[in-house]
């Protein structure tokens, strides 16, 4: 899984790595196609890949892992933020929630980010899109690595399955449309966008509409 980000990261320019909450691969082909079509106006690479575990905190670490090795029964991990910091990148992590959610403050710090920005009172994906847009503009003469984990499509979502489906896709498509627009505003920035896992915290009847442990990915610019 980690090879998606490591494979497509471009050290010649700024990069934005986005992990989309609960963005899974639906069994329904029409829903898959409609989601991918959001990015049709941009040069893209589209695909689907597997996840070892259906957990956000695992996906964050997998996606930002550059390499690892086992030496004398001890695992030595090299993370992309630390590696790019050594290449004069400014590295920033954004999360629209509190730093204590899933103990992010601890393992995000260990990845080597220069700065991590949290929003204890909560922040919408649209707000974070605006913040990242402003950050890219302010640092246009500096190479950046920005990592952002979205929040709008997190569960629980109240209602029956039909209501959940509508609310979920409305929120998902709004976030993805915002990401597509952001990438168009910054054509010289590489965007690597992936799901963290299928909607594992939704009702079972909705979970069953998705492939298990598979997520989409989109590479822009």
Secondary structure, 3 states (H helix, E strand, C coil): CCHHHHHHCCCCCCEEEEEECCCCCECCHHHHHHHHHCCCCCCEEEEEEECCCCCHHHHHHHHCEEEEEEECCEEEEEEHHHHHHCCCCEEEEEECCCCCHHHHHHHHHHCCCCEEEECCCCCCHHHHHHHHHHHHHHCCCCCEEEEEECCCCCCCCCCCHHHHHHHHHHHHHHHHHHHHHHHHHCCCCEEEEEECCCCCCCCHHHHCCECCCEEEEEEEC
